[in-house]
């Protein structure tokens, strides 16, 4: 086996002979356009985190909801929400 056969096998030469340079160019361009469009879809819009007031309001809504339930999970969530509310209201706003 000579070096030419090793570097350029007959199978690969047949494939390259069937595909023109123009077709290769067009395939590369289509792939590049697809990548550009994909970047636009993946761009995330920055959303500001909820304010302290909004978080406390959400906790109050959940507390009212769980008060109507009779389950251990509801009691556990009530305890967690109560602790969260205490922690948020005791932290000075300058730290957050």
C-alpha positions in Angstrom: 0.0 0.0 0.0 1.5 3.3 -1.0 1.1 6.6 0.7 -1.4 8.0 -1.8 -3.8 5.1 -1.2 -3.4 5.5 2.6 -4.1 9.3 2.6 -6.8 9.2 -0.1 -8.7 5.9 0.0 -10.8 5.1 -3.1 -14.0 5.3 -1.2 -13.4 8.9 -0.2 -12.3 9.9 -3.7 -15.6 8.5 -5.0 -17.6 10.5 -2.5 -15.7 13.7 -3.3 -16.1 13.2 -7.0 -19.9 13.0 -6.6 -20.1 16.3 -4.6 -19.2 19.5 -6.2 -17.4 22.4 -4.5 -20.5 24.5 -4.9 -22.6 21.9 -3.0 -20.1 21.8 -0.2 -20.1 25.6 -0.1 -23.9 25.7 0.1 -24.0 23.1 2.8 -21.5 25.1 4.9 -23.4 28.3 4.4 -26.7 26.6 5.4 -25.1 25.2 8.6 -23.6 28.6 9.4 -27.0 30.3 9.0 -28.6 27.7 11.2 -26.1 28.3 14.0 -26.7 32.1 13.8 -30.4 31.6 14.1 -30.0 29.2 16.9 -28.1 31.8 18.9 -31.0 34.2 18.7 -33.4 31.6 20.1 -31.1 30.8 23.0 -30.7 34.4 24.1 -32.3 34.7 27.5 -34.1 37.8 28.5 -33.0 39.1 31.9 -35.8 39.1 34.4 -35.4 40.9 37.6 -35.8 38.8 40.7 -39.0 39.4 42.7 -38.9 42.1 45.3 -39.1 41.4 49.0 -42.7 42.6 49.1 -43.6 40.3 46.2 -41.9 37.3 48.0 -43.8 38.1 51.2 -47.1 38.4 49.3 -46.5 35.0 47.7 -45.7 33.4 51.0 -48.9 34.9 52.5 -50.9 33.4 49.6 -49.4 30.0 50.1 -49.9 30.2 53.9 -53.6 31.0 53.3 -53.9 28.1 50.9 -52.2 25.5 53.1 -54.4 26.6 56.1 -57.4 25.0 54.3 -55.6 21.7 53.8 -55.4 18.9 56.3 -52.1 17.1 55.6 -48.7 16.8 57.1 -47.2 18.3 54.0 -49.3 21.4 54.4 -48.2 21.8 58.0 -44.6 21.4 57.0 -45.0 24.0 54.3 -46.6 26.4 56.8 -43.6 26.0 59.1 -41.2 26.7 56.3 -43.1 29.7 55.1 -43.3 31.1 58.6 -39.5 30.8 59.0 -39.0 32.3 55.6 -41.2 35.3 56.5 -39.4 35.8 59.8 -36.0 35.7 58.1 -37.0 38.1 55.3 -38.6 40.6 57.6 -35.6 40.5 60.1 -32.9 41.1 57.4 -32.2 44.8 56.8 -33.1 45.8 53.2 -29.6 47.3 52.7 -28.2 43.7 52.8 -30.5 42.4 50.1 
